[in-house]
Every structure is written in structure tokens, then in C-alpha cells.
Amino acid sequence: MGGSILVVEDEAAIRDLLAANLQRAGYRVMTAGDVPQAEALVRDSRPDLVLLDWVLPGVPGLTFARRLRSDQRTKDISIVLLSARAEEQDKVTALESGADDYVTKPFSPRELLARIKAVMRRRAPQLADDVVEIAGLRIDPAAHTVSAGDKPIDLWTTELRLLHYFMTHPGRVFSRARLLDEVWGEHVFVEERTVDVHIRRLRQALAPTGHDKLIETVRGTGYRFKPDGLQAVPVAQPGAQPQPSA
């Protein structure tokens, strides 16, 4: 499902080439020539991944990686470090500084794209195109389809993104503000109650197959996708009489 990548590289030719390859692969790309520029972009629009050169003018790439990891707002951003240094200790230092992967120059565009996709799949599964299936509910983000068994479920784009985010983070409770950031984007200015409207639409679409029970309202907090939510749903037996409530 794409994602946004910040390329931090001081050599303009390499920076432009990386940006072009990433854009062709379907990513939204921002670029910076040094750490101060990169920090300004991160403040304005938090990327999903930073592709970071080790050697930069002024502040080194490793220092920026440590800053990202130490900040609560940016600690979950994926980091792929680029460097001509190929010694094992250099790779260890990079990984210990917070990088998710280390790619040695020179590298092929195909290898780099594969490594980026792998990192995003590990750290941010909602950005991957892998099919996800939970409790009989199946979502294929690449094909933009949702189904339960052999029954297709029609969803609008926002509801599909919302469901995909829930299914790639099962069991976790998310506030409305967090869902707005992750599904709509940090700089989309809509009211938090907008989330409730889309949750209601999503539940309505899932109701015919009973999968609306997977989305739980957590009072005073937000919402949670419960993988075992269907287990608690009573199934009426033929001829059984409804039991009075206590």
C-alpha cells in the first residue's frame, strides 16, 4: 500500500536517482541534503521510512538515526542506512544506533527496493501488500478486495485502509487521534468523530458475515480489533428459545 520515504543524501545525482526509483515503485518521496533539512521535513510530515546516508555534511547520518529513535514521535520510523563502509563492525554500529537495515554501496535498485519492502513489512505491516486473513476475514491490499469465505465485501477506500490497519495490528487499542494519524495522515485536518462515522460504515459492511463483532469499542479510549471476537458471539440453535437477560 505504498508509504512515504524520506531520502537523506548529500549528493544530488544519487539523491535524484533514488527518489525516481522509489517513486516508480509507488512510494511518496521527500528528499533532503543534510540532517537539518531532514529534521524539518520529519517535523512537518512524518515519513514511514528514512533512507539515510552515513556520511553527510555537518551532522552524520548515525547521529540523526539516534535522534529519531530517542524521540517518542519518531521512534517507530523505519531506517535504512546507506554506506560505502563494508566492515562488519560498521554494520554492527549502524544497527546498534537504530538502523533497521544496512545497505552497502554500490547496490542495485532491485536489491534496495527489496530491502526497503522487507523493513516496512517488519516494522509497519500495514504498508505491505501481503494478504492478511483473520477469523475467516481476508483482505488483499494490492487488489483492494475484502472477502469472508467466498463472499466479497464491498468497502470504500477509507474503510478498507481502516480495516487493513486494524488487521495488521490485532489486539491493540487505538485512540481516534491515533487512527486519524495512521489511516488519514497526520496533516489531514478532520474531527476525531469522523473516525466513528467510518467505524460505523465498516461495521455495517461486515455485519452480514458477523465480522463486525471483531471491532470492539473501548469505552473512553477508542477501538480495538479482536482476533477472537467471533468466539464470544452466541450462535442460536434451530428451535432454541431466546433466554431472558439477567
PALOMAR-185914 format. One line per 4 residues: number of its first residue (from 1); their letters; for each residue x, y, z of N, C-alpha, C. Coordinates in steps of 0.05 Angstrom, whole numbers, plus 5000, padded with zeros to 4 digits. Layout:
NUM) A) X/Y/Z/X/Y/Z/X/Y/Z; ...
This chain:
1) MGGS) 5017/4976/5000/5000/5000/5000/5017/5025/5000; 5041/5023/4989/5058/5046/4986/5070/5054/5013; 5071/5081/5017/5082/5092/5041/5100/5115/5033; 5109/5130/5052/5125/5154/5047/5154/5149/5056
5) ILVV) 5173/5158/5040/5201/5154/5046/5216/5181/5044; 5232/5186/5064/5250/5209/5064/5278/5200/5056; 5288/5210/5034/5315/5204/5025/5334/5226/5035; 5354/5219/5051/5373/5238/5061/5400/5231/5049
9) EDEA) 5408/5247/5029/5433/5242/5014/5444/5268/5004; 5469/5274/5009/5480/5300/5001/5488/5302/4972; 5493/5280/4959/5500/5281/4930/5474/5282/4914; 5470/5304/4900/5445/5309/4886/5439/5288/4865
13) AIRD) 5459/5279/4850/5453/5259/4829/5443/5233/4841; 5456/5224/4863/5447/5199/4876/5420/5203/4888; 5416/5226/4901/5390/5232/4914/5367/5231/4893; 5372/5244/4870/5351/5245/4850/5345/5217/4838
17) LLAA) 5366/5201/4835/5363/5174/4824/5347/5157/4844; 5354/5158/4869/5340/5143/4889/5310/5151/4890; 5305/5177/4889/5278/5187/4890/5262/5177/4866; 5274/5178/4843/5260/5169/4819/5253/5140/4820
21) NLQR) 5272/5123/4829/5267/5094/4831/5245/5088/4851; 5245/5102/4874/5225/5098/4894/5197/5107/4885; 5196/5129/4871/5171/5139/4861/5159/5120/4840; 5176/5108/4823/5166/5089/4804/5156/5064/4818
25) AGYR) 5167/5058/4842/5158/5035/4857/5132/5040/4873; 5122/5065/4871/5097/5071/4884/5098/5085/4910; 5122/5094/4918/5126/5108/4944/5123/5138/4940; 5114/5151/4961/5114/5180/4962/5142/5188/4973
29) VMTA) 5156/5206/4960/5184/5211/4966/5188/5240/4973; 5203/5245/4995/5214/5271/5002/5244/5268/5002; 5258/5291/4997/5287/5290/4997/5300/5312/5013; 5323/5306/5024/5338/5326/5039/5368/5321/5034
33) GDVP) 5384/5343/5035/5412/5341/5030/5429/5340/5055; 5416/5345/5078/5431/5344/5103/5411/5339/5126; 5421/5336/5150/5404/5330/5173/5385/5352/5181; 5394/5378/5182/5374/5399/5188/5350/5400/5169
37) QAEA) 5355/5396/5143/5333/5395/5124/5315/5371/5130; 5328/5348/5136/5313/5324/5142/5296/5327/5167; 5307/5340/5188/5292/5344/5213/5268/5362/5208; 5270/5382/5191/5248/5399/5185/5226/5384/5171
41) LVRD) 5233/5366/5152/5213/5350/5138/5199/5330/5157; 5214/5318/5175/5203/5299/5194/5183/5314/5212; 5189/5338/5220/5171/5353/5237/5145/5359/5223; 5147/5366/5197/5123/5374/5182/5107/5350/5172
45) SRPD) 5120/5328/5165/5106/5305/5154/5122/5280/5160; 5114/5266/5181/5129/5243/5190/5129/5220/5169; 5152/5213/5158/5153/5192/5137/5151/5164/5150; 5146/5145/5133/5145/5117/5143/5173/5105/5145
49) LVLL) 5191/5115/5128/5218/5104/5127/5237/5126/5120; 5261/5126/5132/5282/5144/5124/5305/5128/5111; 5312/5135/5087/5334/5123/5073/5357/5143/5077; 5377/5134/5093/5396/5153/5105/5425/5147/5098
53) DWVL) 5439/5166/5086/5467/5162/5080/5483/5166/5106; 5504/5150/5110/5520/5152/5134/5536/5178/5134; 5549/5185/5112/5566/5208/5110/5550/5232/5100; 5545/5252/5117/5531/5276/5109/5546/5300/5119
57) PGVP) 5542/5323/5106/5556/5347/5116/5545/5356/5143; 5563/5363/5161/5554/5372/5188/5547/5348/5205; 5522/5343/5209/5513/5322/5227/5513/5295/5212; 5527/5274/5223/5528/5248/5209/5501/5234/5209
61) GLTF) 5497/5216/5191/5473/5200/5189/5467/5185/5215; 5488/5173/5227/5484/5157/5251/5472/5174/5274; 5481/5199/5276/5471/5217/5297/5441/5222/5292; 5433/5226/5267/5405/5230/5261/5389/5205/5267
65) ARRL) 5400/5182/5261/5386/5157/5268/5381/5155/5298; 5401/5162/5314/5397/5160/5343/5376/5180/5352; 5376/5204/5340/5356/5224/5347/5328/5214/5341; 5324/5201/5318/5298/5191/5311/5289/5170/5331
69) RSDQ) 5307/5152/5339/5300/5130/5357/5294/5140/5386; 5306/5163/5393/5303/5173/5421/5278/5190/5424; 5266/5198/5402/5242/5216/5403/5217/5198/5402; 5198/5203/5420/5174/5187/5422/5158/5188/5396
73) RTKD) 5158/5211/5383/5142/5215/5359/5154/5201/5335; 5180/5197/5335/5193/5186/5311/5206/5159/5315; 5203/5148/5339/5218/5123/5346/5209/5099/5329; 5185/5100/5317/5176/5078/5301/5181/5081/5272
77) ISIV) 5194/5102/5264/5201/5106/5235/5222/5085/5227; 5218/5072/5205/5238/5053/5195/5263/5068/5185; 5286/5057/5189/5311/5070/5180/5328/5049/5164; 5335/5056/5140/5354/5041/5124/5378/5058/5119
81) LLSA) 5401/5049/5128/5426/5064/5126/5442/5056/5101; 5452/5076/5086/5468/5071/5063/5497/5079/5069; 5516/5062/5061/5544/5069/5066/5562/5053/5048; 5585/5065/5042/5606/5051/5027/5623/5034/5046
85) RAEE) 5619/5036/5072/5634/5021/5092/5623/4992/5093; 5640/4973/5089/5631/4945/5087/5641/4928/5110; 5656/4939/5129/5666/4923/5151/5643/4915/5170; 5647/4891/5182/5626/4881/5199/5620/4900/5223
89) QDKV) 5641/4912/5234/5637/4930/5257/5621/4954/5249; 5624/4964/5224/5608/4986/5215/5579/4979/5214; 5573/4955/5205/5545/4946/5204/5533/4943/5232; 5549/4932/5250/5541/4929/5278/5535/4956/5290
93) TALE) 5553/4975/5286/5549/5002/5297/5523/5015/5286; 5518/5011/5260/5494/5023/5248/5469/5011/5260; 5469/4984/5263/5445/4971/5274/5441/4978/5304; 5463/4980/5318/5461/4988/5347/5452/5017/5350
97) SGAD) 5456/5033/5329/5448/5061/5330/5418/5065/5323; 5405/5043/5315/5377/5044/5310/5368/5038/5281; 5388/5033/5263/5380/5026/5236/5367/4999/5235; 5346/4996/5218/5333/4971/5214/5348/4953/5194
101) DYVT) 5362/4966/5176/5378/4951/5156/5401/4969/5147; 5421/4956/5135/5446/4969/5127/5452/4959/5099; 5453/4978/5080/5458/4971/5052/5485/4983/5043; 5502/4966/5034/5529/4975/5026/5530/4984/4997
105) KPFS) 5542/5007/4993/5546/5018/4966/5569/5003/4953; 5569/4998/4926/5546/5003/4908/5525/4981/4912; 5500/4987/4904/5478/4968/4907/5461/4970/4882; 5445/4950/4876/5427/4951/4854/5400/4962/4863
109) PREL) 5386/4976/4845/5360/4987/4853/5341/4965/4862; 5342/4942/4849/5324/4920/4856/5329/4910/4885; 5355/4908/4891/5362/4899/4918/5352/4919/4939; 5357/4944/4934/5349/4965/4953/5319/4965/4957
113) LARI) 5303/4963/4935/5274/4962/4938/5265/4938/4954; 5278/4915/4949/5271/4891/4964/5277/4894/4994; 5299/4907/5000/5306/4911/5028/5287/4931/5042; 5280/4952/5027/5261/4971/5038/5234/4958/5043
117) KAVM) 5224/4942/5024/5198/4929/5028/5199/4910/5052; 5221/4896/5055/5224/4877/5077/5223/4892/5104; 5237/4915/5105/5238/4931/5130/5210/4941/5137; 5196/4952/5117/5169/4962/5121/5150/4940/5130
121) RRRA) 5154/4916/5119/5136/4894/5126/5140/4887/5156; 5165/4888/5165/5171/4881/5193/5161/4903/5212; 5168/4927/5206/5163/4949/5225/5135/4961/5221; 5125/4962/5197/5099/4974/5192/5083/4956/5173
125) PQLA) 5071/4935/5183/5058/4915/5165/5035/4926/5150; 5023/4949/5159/5001/4960/5144/5009/4972/5117; 5036/4975/5113/5046/4986/5088/5053/4965/5068; 5052/4940/5076/5059/4918/5058/5034/4910/5041
129) DDVV) 5039/4897/5019/5017/4888/5002/5009/4859/5007; 5019/4847/5028/5013/4819/5034/4984/4815/5041; 4973/4793/5033/4945/4785/5041/4944/4779/5070; 4924/4789/5084/4921/4784/5113/4894/4770/5117
133) EIAG) 4894/4749/5133/4869/4734/5138/4867/4728/5168; 4845/4736/5180/4839/4732/5208/4810/4724/5212; 4805/4703/5226/4778/4694/5233/4760/4692/5208; 4772/4683/5186/4756/4679/5161/4753/4705/5145
137) LRID) 4763/4727/5156/4761/4753/5141/4788/4756/5126; 4787/4762/5101/4811/4763/5084/4812/4789/5069; 4835/4803/5071/4839/4828/5057/4864/4826/5040; 4861/4834/5015/4883/4835/4996/4888/4865/4989
141) PAAH) 4907/4878/5002/4910/4907/4998/4919/4914/4970; 4934/4896/4957/4943/4902/4930/4920/4902/4910; 4901/4883/4914/4878/4882/4896/4855/4899/4906; 4857/4910/4930/4836/4926/4943/4810/4910/4945
145) TVSA) 4813/4885/4955/4789/4868/4959/4788/4858/4987; 4764/4853/4996/4758/4841/5022/4737/4820/5018; 4741/4797/5032/4721/4775/5030/4720/4760/5056; 4697/4746/5059/4693/4728/5081/4685/4701/5069
149) GDKP) 4702/4681/5069/4697/4657/5054/4697/4664/5025; 4675/4656/5011/4673/4663/4983/4655/4687/4978; 4648/4701/4999/4631/4724/4997/4647/4750/4996; 4646/4765/4975/4661/4791/4974/4647/4812/4991
153) IDLW) 4663/4829/5002/4653/4851/5019/4661/4877/5006; 4642/4894/5000/4648/4919/4987/4654/4941/5007; 4678/4953/5005/4686/4975/5023/4696/4998/5007; 4690/5022/5017/4703/5046/5005/4732/5046/5014
157) TTEL) 4748/5063/5000/4777/5063/5005/4784/5068/5034; 4771/5088/5047/4779/5094/5074/4772/5071/5093; 4749/5059/5089/4742/5036/5106/4761/5012/5101; 4770/5009/5076/4789/4987/5071/4816/4993/5085
161) RLLH) 4825/5018/5084/4850/5025/5097/4847/5021/5128; 4824/5029/5138/4820/5026/5167/4820/4997/5175; 4806/4980/5160/4805/4951/5166/4833/4939/5163; 4848/4947/5143/4875/4936/5140/4893/4944/5163
165) YFMT) 4890/4969/5172/4907/4977/5195/4899/4961/5220; 4873/4957/5224/4865/4940/5247/4876/4912/5245; 4873/4900/5221/4881/4872/5218/4911/4867/5219; 4927/4888/5214/4956/4885/5217/4965/4893/5245
169) HPGR) 4947/4902/5262/4953/4908/5290/4932/4896/5308; 4927/4870/5307/4906/4858/5322/4911/4860/5352; 4889/4865/5367/4891/4864/5396/4899/4891/5409; 4909/4909/5393/4918/4935/5404/4896/4955/5404
173) VFSR) 4895/4972/5425/4875/4993/5428/4886/5019/5416; 4870/5031/5398/4878/5056/5385/4858/5078/5391; 4868/5101/5398/4851/5125/5402/4842/5135/5375; 4822/5152/5375/4813/5164/5350/4835/5180/5337
177) ARLL) 4849/5195/5354/4871/5212/5344/4893/5195/5330; 4899/5172/5342/4920/5155/5330/4910/5144/5304; 4885/5136/5302/4874/5125/5277/4874/5147/5256; 4867/5171/5263/4868/5193/5244/4897/5196/5233
181) DEVW) 4917/5195/5250/4944/5198/5241/4953/5176/5223; 4946/5151/5230/4956/5128/5216/4940/5122/5190; 4914/5127/5190/4897/5120/5167/4892/5143/5148; 4887/5167/5160/4881/5190/5144/4907/5206/5138
185) GEHV) 4926/5206/5157/4950/5221/5154/4951/5243/5174; 4976/5249/5184/4979/5268/5206/4969/5297/5199; 4970/5304/5174/4964/5332/5167/4937/5335/5152; 4919/5315/5156/4892/5318/5147/4875/5328/5170
189) FVEE) 4864/5351/5166/4850/5364/5189/4820/5357/5188; 4813/5336/5202/4786/5328/5205/4781/5322/5234; 4755/5323/5242/4748/5319/5270/4751/5290/5278; 4758/5285/5303/4761/5257/5312/4736/5241/5309
193) RTVD) 4713/5253/5311/4687/5239/5308/4684/5227/5280; 4700/5237/5261/4700/5226/5234/4706/5196/5235; 4724/5188/5254/4731/5160/5257/4706/5144/5264; 4689/5154/5281/4665/5140/5289/4647/5134/5265
197) VHIR) 4645/5154/5248/4628/5150/5224/4638/5127/5207; 4665/5127/5202/4676/5106/5185/4676/5079/5199; 4679/5078/5226/4677/5053/5240/4648/5042/5237; 4629/5059/5239/4601/5051/5235/4596/5039/5207
201) RLRQ) 4607/5053/5187/4604/5043/5160/4618/5016/5156; 4642/5014/5168/4657/4988/5166/4641/4966/5180; 4631/4971/5203/4615/4950/5217/4590/4942/5201; 4577/4961/5189/4554/4955/5172/4561/4937/5149
205) ALAP) 4584/4942/5137/4593/4925/5114/4600/4897/5123; 4611/4895/5148/4619/4869/5158/4597/4853/5172; 4575/4867/5178/4553/4854/5194/4541/4830/5181; 4536/4829/5154/4524/4805/5142/4539/4779/5148
209) TGHD) 4565/4780/5151/4580/4756/5157/4587/4753/5186; 4578/4772/5203/4584/4771/5231/4611/4782/5240; 4626/4792/5220/4653/4801/5227/4654/4829/5239; 4631/4842/5241/4630/4868/5255/4637/4864/5284
213) KLIE) 4634/4840/5295/4640/4835/5323/4670/4836/5329; 4686/4835/5308/4715/4836/5312/4725/4864/5320; 4708/4884/5314/4716/4912/5320/4703/4920/5346; 4718/4923/5367/4708/4929/5394/4712/4958/5401
217) TVRG) 4691/4970/5413/4694/4997/5423/4705/4995/5452; 4726/5009/5457/4738/5010/5484/4730/5037/5496; 4712/5035/5515/4700/5060/5526/4721/5079/5537; 4718/5104/5529/4736/5124/5539/4764/5125/5525
221) TGYR) 4769/5106/5507/4795/5104/5494/4793/5105/5464; 4780/5085/5452/4779/5084/5423/4768/5057/5413; 4784/5044/5396/4775/5019/5384/4797/4998/5384; 4789/4973/5382/4807/4951/5381/4796/4929/5362
225) FKPD) 4814/4916/5347/4807/4893/5331/4814/4868/5346; 4794/4853/5353/4798/4829/5369/4797/4804/5352; 4820/4791/5348/4820/4767/5330/4802/4745/5340; 4797/4744/5366/4780/4723/5377/4751/4733/5382
229) GLQA) 4745/4756/5370/4719/4768/5376/4695/4751/5368; 4699/4734/5347/4676/4718/5339/4670/4695/5358; 4690/4687/5374/4686/4665/5392/4665/4671/5414; 4662/4697/5420/4644/4704/5441/4616/4710/5430
233) VPVA) 4612/4707/5404/4586/4712/5393/4569/4687/5395; 4546/4687/5409/4529/4663/5412/4516/4657/5385; 4515/4631/5379/4502/4622/5355/4476/4608/5363; 4454/4618/5353/4428/4606/5360/4425/4579/5348
237) QPGA) 4415/4560/5363/4409/4533/5353/4381/4532/5342; 4377/4515/5322/4350/4513/5310/4330/4505/5332; 4308/4520/5334/4287/4514/5353/4292/4523/5380; 4316/4535/5386/4322/4544/5413/4307/4569/5419
241) QPQP) 4298/4572/5444/4284/4596/5453/4304/4616/5464; 4300/4641/5458/4318/4661/5470/4316/4662/5500; 4339/4665/5513/4340/4665/5542/4336/4694/5552; 4320/4698/5573/4316/4725/5584/4342/4735/5595
245) SA) 4346/4761/5593/4371/4773/5604/4368/4776/5634; 4392/4775/5648/4391/4776/5677/4385/4805/5685
